[in-house]
Amino acid sequence: MIANFSRLRRDSSRRRIVPKRPHDRSVCAAFCFCRAAGISIESLPLGQFPDSIFLRSTQQRWLRAGTLARLFEVGAPAIARMKKQYEAEIRRLTMDQVVVTGKATTLPRWTHVRGV
């Protein structure tokens, strides 16, 4: 019995293996893009950002910690730039009557968060 307990304690003290988080820059870019474009996390282009389930859990964690509010505060210039460029892109697609179908393969360069 004691031998089993010591083995159980030793096994439970092992470090829990969790999946590695994607680069925070892509997560920040996703939140900023959602804010700039006025879309939900589920409406993000497929394959360009982390999946919506991961983003939702990160959003909840960052809301509790105050990180998300700080991100929007610090990222306000980037969000304003993204919003202006997003609206210009939508206007261009509308005026040129471009038909967009299927999965987006690339996003314009302006959707990426750049360092200051």
Secondary structure, DSSP 4 states (H G I P E B T S, - for coil): -HHHHHHHHHHHTSPPP-PPPPPHHHHHHHHHHHHHHT--GGGSPTTTS--HHHHHHHHHHHHHHTHHHHHHHHTHHHHHHHHHHHHHHHHHHHHTT----S------GGGSPPP-
